[in-house]
Amino acid sequence: MASDPPTLFLGIDPTSAREGMVYVALDAERRIFAIGGGKMSEVLAFAAGQSHALVAINGPGGPNLGLTENEEVQQRLFSAPEGGKWNNLRVAEVELLQRGLDVPHTPANRADCPVWMQRGFSLYEQLTRMGYAAFTEAESQRQWVEVSSRAVFASLNVGTLFDQRSLEGRLQRQLLLHTEGVVLQDPMDFFEEVTRHRLLRGVLPYKMIYGVHELNALAAAYTGWLAVYQPERILILGDVQEGQLLLPVKAAGD
Protein backbone atom coordinates (compact mmCIF):
# COMPACT_ATOMS: atom_id res chain seq x y z
CA MET A 1 0.00 0.00 0.00
CA ALA A 2 1.07 3.59 -0.49
CA SER A 3 2.64 5.26 2.55
CA ASP A 4 0.20 8.20 2.54
CA PRO A 5 -3.55 7.54 2.41
CA PRO A 6 -5.25 8.18 -0.94
CA THR A 7 -7.01 11.48 -1.39
CA LEU A 8 -9.84 9.89 -3.36
CA PHE A 9 -11.74 6.59 -3.24
CA LEU A 10 -13.31 5.83 -6.59
CA GLY A 11 -15.99 3.14 -6.78
CA ILE A 12 -16.91 1.84 -10.23
CA ASP A 13 -19.88 -0.35 -11.11
CA PRO A 14 -19.65 -1.99 -14.56
CA THR A 15 -22.70 -4.24 -14.04
CA SER A 16 -25.20 -2.24 -16.07
CA ALA A 17 -26.86 -4.24 -18.83
CA ARG A 18 -26.04 -1.37 -21.17
CA GLU A 19 -22.64 -0.25 -22.36
CA GLY A 20 -22.04 2.35 -19.70
CA MET A 21 -20.49 2.29 -16.24
CA VAL A 22 -21.27 4.32 -13.13
CA TYR A 23 -18.70 5.78 -10.76
CA VAL A 24 -18.82 7.56 -7.42
CA ALA A 25 -15.79 9.19 -5.79
CA LEU A 26 -15.55 9.71 -2.02
CA ASP A 27 -13.02 11.92 -0.30
CA ALA A 28 -11.16 11.03 2.90
CA GLU A 29 -14.12 12.29 4.96
CA ARG A 30 -16.51 9.91 3.15
CA ARG A 31 -18.19 12.79 1.35
CA ILE A 32 -19.20 12.47 -2.28
CA PHE A 33 -16.67 14.24 -4.46
CA ALA A 34 -18.09 13.25 -7.83
CA ILE A 35 -20.75 11.06 -9.44
CA GLY A 36 -20.68 10.22 -13.10
CA GLY A 37 -20.79 7.56 -15.72
CA GLY A 38 -20.80 6.75 -19.34
CA LYS A 39 -18.57 4.71 -21.60
CA MET A 40 -15.41 3.14 -20.24
CA SER A 41 -13.32 5.85 -21.88
CA GLU A 42 -15.11 8.51 -19.81
CA VAL A 43 -14.61 6.60 -16.56
CA LEU A 44 -10.95 6.01 -17.37
CA ALA A 45 -10.52 9.71 -18.15
CA PHE A 46 -11.70 10.55 -14.63
CA ALA A 47 -9.36 7.94 -13.12
CA ALA A 48 -6.47 9.22 -15.22
CA GLY A 49 -6.89 12.68 -13.72
CA GLN A 50 -6.28 11.42 -10.17
CA SER A 51 -2.74 11.47 -8.80
CA HIS A 52 -3.44 9.62 -5.55
CA ALA A 53 -6.48 7.36 -5.63
CA LEU A 54 -7.78 3.92 -4.76
CA VAL A 55 -10.17 2.52 -7.37
CA ALA A 56 -12.58 -0.16 -6.15
CA ILE A 57 -14.34 -2.13 -8.88
CA ASN A 58 -17.55 -4.05 -8.37
CA GLY A 59 -16.61 -7.15 -10.29
CA PRO A 60 -13.94 -9.81 -10.77
CA GLY A 61 -10.56 -9.00 -12.24
CA GLY A 62 -10.47 -11.96 -14.59
CA PRO A 63 -11.80 -15.48 -15.30
CA ASN A 64 -11.25 -18.24 -12.77
CA LEU A 65 -8.09 -20.31 -13.19
CA GLY A 66 -9.55 -23.62 -12.09
CA LEU A 67 -7.85 -23.46 -8.69
CA THR A 68 -10.94 -24.63 -6.82
CA GLU A 69 -10.94 -27.86 -8.81
CA ASN A 70 -7.41 -28.72 -7.68
CA GLU A 71 -7.69 -31.34 -4.92
CA GLU A 72 -4.67 -30.02 -3.03
CA VAL A 73 -6.03 -26.48 -3.08
CA GLN A 74 -9.45 -27.70 -1.95
CA GLN A 75 -8.00 -29.53 1.01
CA ARG A 76 -5.82 -26.57 1.97
CA LEU A 77 -8.40 -23.82 1.66
CA PHE A 78 -11.85 -25.26 2.19
CA SER A 79 -13.97 -28.36 2.43
CA ALA A 80 -16.13 -29.35 -0.51
CA PRO A 81 -19.91 -28.79 -0.38
CA GLU A 82 -21.99 -31.75 0.67
CA GLY A 83 -22.18 -34.29 -2.12
CA GLY A 84 -19.97 -32.46 -4.59
CA LYS A 85 -17.04 -30.21 -5.40
CA TRP A 86 -16.48 -26.53 -6.00
CA ASN A 87 -16.44 -26.37 -9.79
CA ASN A 88 -15.91 -23.42 -12.13
CA LEU A 89 -15.54 -20.88 -9.32
CA ARG A 90 -12.83 -18.53 -8.18
CA VAL A 91 -11.30 -19.10 -4.76
CA ALA A 92 -12.74 -15.79 -3.52
CA GLU A 93 -16.23 -16.87 -4.59
CA VAL A 94 -15.97 -20.13 -2.66
CA GLU A 95 -14.85 -18.24 0.44
CA LEU A 96 -17.84 -15.91 0.09
CA LEU A 97 -20.20 -18.87 -0.32
CA GLN A 98 -18.80 -20.41 2.85
CA ARG A 99 -19.77 -17.19 4.64
CA GLY A 100 -23.30 -17.42 3.28
CA LEU A 101 -22.68 -14.69 0.71
CA ASP A 102 -23.67 -15.65 -2.82
CA VAL A 103 -22.22 -13.65 -5.70
CA PRO A 104 -22.10 -14.11 -9.49
CA HIS A 105 -19.81 -16.98 -10.45
CA THR A 106 -16.94 -16.26 -12.83
CA PRO A 107 -16.43 -18.85 -15.60
CA ALA A 108 -12.97 -20.05 -16.64
CA ASN A 109 -13.45 -19.08 -20.27
CA ARG A 110 -13.53 -15.33 -20.86
CA ALA A 111 -15.93 -15.75 -23.75
CA ASP A 112 -18.41 -17.50 -21.44
CA CYS A 113 -18.47 -14.59 -19.01
CA PRO A 114 -21.39 -12.14 -19.18
CA VAL A 115 -20.78 -8.89 -21.02
CA TRP A 116 -20.54 -6.81 -17.84
CA MET A 117 -17.79 -9.09 -16.49
CA GLN A 118 -15.83 -8.83 -19.72
CA ARG A 119 -16.22 -5.05 -19.53
CA GLY A 120 -14.85 -5.19 -15.99
CA PHE A 121 -11.86 -7.29 -17.09
CA SER A 122 -11.00 -4.64 -19.66
CA LEU A 123 -11.35 -1.94 -17.02
CA TYR A 124 -8.75 -3.62 -14.79
CA GLU A 125 -6.44 -4.06 -17.76
CA GLN A 126 -6.75 -0.41 -18.82
CA LEU A 127 -6.17 0.86 -15.27
CA THR A 128 -3.05 -1.29 -15.03
CA ARG A 129 -1.73 0.18 -18.29
CA MET A 130 -2.36 3.65 -16.83
CA GLY A 131 -0.10 2.86 -13.88
CA TYR A 132 -2.62 1.64 -11.30
CA ALA A 133 -1.41 -1.35 -9.26
CA ALA A 134 -3.16 -3.98 -7.16
CA PHE A 135 -3.83 -2.71 -3.64
CA THR A 136 -2.80 -6.00 -2.04
CA GLU A 137 0.45 -6.40 -3.96
CA ALA A 138 2.26 -3.12 -4.51
CA GLU A 139 3.01 0.26 -3.00
CA SER A 140 1.74 2.90 -5.34
CA GLN A 141 0.01 6.28 -5.34
CA ARG A 142 -2.65 4.84 -7.65
CA GLN A 143 -4.17 1.46 -6.86
CA TRP A 144 -7.11 -0.74 -7.76
CA VAL A 145 -8.93 -3.37 -5.77
CA GLU A 146 -11.71 -5.86 -6.40
CA VAL A 147 -14.99 -5.62 -4.49
CA SER A 148 -18.37 -7.34 -4.67
CA SER A 149 -20.95 -4.71 -3.76
CA ARG A 150 -23.55 -7.43 -3.42
CA ALA A 151 -21.41 -9.13 -0.78
CA VAL A 152 -20.61 -5.78 0.87
CA PHE A 153 -24.26 -4.99 1.54
CA ALA A 154 -25.01 -8.55 2.68
CA SER A 155 -22.02 -8.56 5.03
CA LEU A 156 -22.89 -5.20 6.62
CA ASN A 157 -26.61 -5.93 6.93
CA VAL A 158 -28.12 -7.62 9.98
CA GLY A 159 -31.07 -9.25 8.22
CA THR A 160 -32.45 -10.07 4.81
CA LEU A 161 -31.65 -7.74 1.95
CA PHE A 162 -34.49 -6.61 -0.26
CA ASP A 163 -34.07 -6.82 -4.03
CA GLN A 164 -31.66 -4.09 -5.09
CA ARG A 165 -33.97 -2.98 -7.90
CA SER A 166 -36.89 -2.31 -5.57
CA LEU A 167 -37.49 0.97 -3.77
CA GLU A 168 -37.20 -0.73 -0.40
CA GLY A 169 -33.93 -2.34 -1.50
CA ARG A 170 -32.46 1.01 -2.50
CA LEU A 171 -33.67 2.63 0.73
CA GLN A 172 -32.15 -0.20 2.72
CA ARG A 173 -28.76 0.01 1.01
CA GLN A 174 -28.59 3.79 1.31
CA LEU A 175 -29.46 3.48 5.00
CA LEU A 176 -26.66 0.95 5.50
CA LEU A 177 -24.12 3.31 3.96
CA HIS A 178 -25.52 6.30 5.86
CA THR A 179 -25.27 4.33 9.12
CA GLU A 180 -21.68 3.46 8.25
CA GLY A 181 -20.79 7.15 8.14
CA VAL A 182 -20.88 7.79 4.41
CA VAL A 183 -22.14 11.36 4.07
CA LEU A 184 -25.48 10.82 2.34
CA GLN A 185 -28.96 12.16 2.90
CA ASP A 186 -30.74 10.03 5.49
CA PRO A 187 -33.10 7.86 3.43
CA MET A 188 -35.62 7.93 6.30
CA ASP A 189 -36.31 11.52 5.23
CA PHE A 190 -37.99 9.98 2.19
CA PHE A 191 -40.96 8.96 4.32
CA GLU A 192 -41.41 12.46 5.70
CA GLU A 193 -41.87 13.66 2.13
CA VAL A 194 -44.52 11.08 1.31
CA THR A 195 -47.69 13.07 1.93
CA ARG A 196 -51.26 12.05 1.19
CA HIS A 197 -51.38 14.61 -1.62
CA ARG A 198 -48.16 13.35 -3.25
CA LEU A 199 -49.18 9.73 -2.93
CA LEU A 200 -52.54 10.35 -4.58
CA ARG A 201 -50.84 12.24 -7.41
CA GLY A 202 -48.24 9.53 -7.84
CA VAL A 203 -45.41 11.98 -7.20
CA LEU A 204 -42.80 10.62 -4.78
CA PRO A 205 -39.34 12.04 -3.91
CA TYR A 206 -37.35 9.38 -5.73
CA LYS A 207 -34.45 11.79 -6.31
CA MET A 208 -33.59 11.51 -2.60
CA ILE A 209 -32.61 7.88 -3.12
CA TYR A 210 -29.65 6.81 -5.23
CA GLY A 211 -30.01 4.37 -8.10
CA VAL A 212 -28.91 0.75 -8.05
CA HIS A 213 -25.60 1.31 -9.83
CA GLU A 214 -24.79 4.45 -7.85
CA LEU A 215 -25.31 2.49 -4.62
CA ASN A 216 -23.09 -0.31 -5.91
CA ALA A 217 -20.37 2.21 -6.74
CA LEU A 218 -20.78 3.85 -3.33
CA ALA A 219 -20.41 0.48 -1.60
CA ALA A 220 -17.24 -0.20 -3.57
CA ALA A 221 -15.75 3.23 -2.80
CA TYR A 222 -16.59 2.85 0.88
CA THR A 223 -14.89 -0.56 0.98
CA GLY A 224 -11.76 1.11 -0.38
CA TRP A 225 -12.03 3.75 2.36
CA LEU A 226 -12.33 1.05 5.03
CA ALA A 227 -9.29 -0.76 3.67
CA VAL A 228 -7.21 2.34 4.33
CA TYR A 229 -8.75 3.82 7.49
CA GLN A 230 -10.22 0.77 9.25
CA PRO A 231 -8.24 -2.20 7.87
CA GLU A 232 -9.21 -4.33 10.88
CA ARG A 233 -12.70 -4.49 9.35
CA ILE A 234 -11.50 -5.87 6.04
CA LEU A 235 -11.09 -9.51 5.04
CA ILE A 236 -8.88 -10.29 2.05
CA LEU A 237 -10.32 -13.28 0.21
CA GLY A 238 -9.09 -15.26 -2.75
CA ASP A 239 -5.78 -16.20 -4.27
CA VAL A 240 -3.10 -13.74 -5.38
CA GLN A 241 -2.61 -15.57 -8.67
CA GLU A 242 -6.32 -15.52 -9.48
CA GLY A 243 -7.29 -12.22 -7.87
CA GLN A 244 -8.12 -11.14 -4.34
CA LEU A 245 -11.29 -9.47 -3.13
CA LEU A 246 -11.89 -7.15 -0.16
CA LEU A 247 -14.89 -7.84 2.07
CA PRO A 248 -15.87 -5.47 4.89
CA VAL A 249 -17.35 -6.84 8.11
CA LYS A 250 -19.50 -5.16 10.73
CA ALA A 251 -17.72 -3.15 13.38
CA ALA A 252 -17.07 -4.86 16.70
CA GLY A 253 -20.11 -4.58 18.95
CA ASP A 254 -22.58 -4.07 16.09
PyMOL commands that set and color helices and strands:
alter all, ss='L'
color gray80, all
select helices_A, chain A and resi 40-48+67-69+71-77+91-98+110-112+115-129+149-156+167-179+189-192+196-201+206-208+212-229+231-233
alter helices_A, ss='H'
color red, helices_A
select strands_A, chain A and resi 8-13+21-26+32-38+53-58+133-134+142-147+234-239+243-248
alter strands_A, ss='S'
color yellow, strands_A
deselect
rebuild
show_as cartoon
